[in-house]
């Protein structure tokens, strides 16, 4: 398992086990049921991505990067239209961009 897959698994696990706590760390303005459910689903997505792409990072890394960049774009769109979720959405976009960057770096090695 790659370092990226380990990091993604840890992040995904944190979102699944304690979505409200993770949202609180970024000082989200609105931590309601919807936000916690979305964070939970995102955590599941990270765990699945780590399991499917992680062991095959060199071959499937581009797919993981595409998923992360798509997620980054959707988080930026949310930040643009919802001021109450902006802080969490921007933190999420930054995290997705970092995962994409790490995926590019790991695929290149």
N, C-alpha and C positions, 0 to 999 in steps of 0.2 A: 504494500500500500504506500502510495506517495505521501509526501508531506502535505501536499495540497488536499488530498483526500482525507487525511487525518484532521486538518484544520476545518475542512468543510463539515466533516462528521461532528466535530465538537460544536461548531456553530449551530448546525442543524439540530443536534441533540439539545442544546440549550434552548432553542426556540420551541422545541416540542415539549420539553419538561417544564419550562418556566417562561412562557411567552410574555406575560405581564412584566416580569422582572427584567427581561431583555429590553422591552420597550421603555421601561423606567430608566434604564441606563442611558438612553439617548434623550431623556427628558421629554418624551412624547407628550404633547398637550392633551391628547384624547386617548386614553387607554380603556376603551369600552370592549364589549363582547366581540364586536366585529373585528377590531384591531387584534385582539388576542387570537381569534380564529384564523385570521389571515397570517399572523406570525407563525402559528402552529402549522398551517398548510405549507408555508414557505420552509419551515424546518423539515417537514417530511420531504419536500422537493430536494433540499440539500442532502439529506440522508440517501435518497434514491440516487441522486446524481453521483455522490461519492461512491456508492456501491457499484454502479454501472460503469461510470467513466474512470474512476480512480485507478483500478487495476490495469486499465488500458489507456492510460493518459497519452502515451505517444501516438496511438492510432486514433483515439476518439477525442483527443484534447480540443480539437477545433469545434466539435459539437458542444462540449462543455462551455467553451468561450462564447459560442453563439447564444446559448441559453442564458449565460450570465449577462451578456450585453443586451439581450432582449429584456431581461428582468430590469436591468439598469434603466433602460428607456421607459419602461412602464412606471417605474418608481419616480422618475423625473416628471413624467406626465401627471402623476398623482400630486406631486409636490406643487406643480404649476396651478392646479385647479382646486386644491383643498387646503386652505391655510391651517386648519386644525390638525391635519395629518402631515403637514409640510416637514417638520423637523424629523419625524420618524422616516418619512419617505426619502428625504435627502440622505440620512444615515444609511438607509437600505440601498440607495443608488450607489453610494460610495463603497459600501461593502461588496456589492455586485461587481463594480468596476475593478476593485482590488482582486476579487476572485478571477475575473477575466484576465487581468494582467498576469496574475500568478499562473493561470492556465497557459497563456502564451509562452511565458518563460519556461514552464515545465515541459511543454511540448517541444520546445526548441533544443532541449538537452538530450 
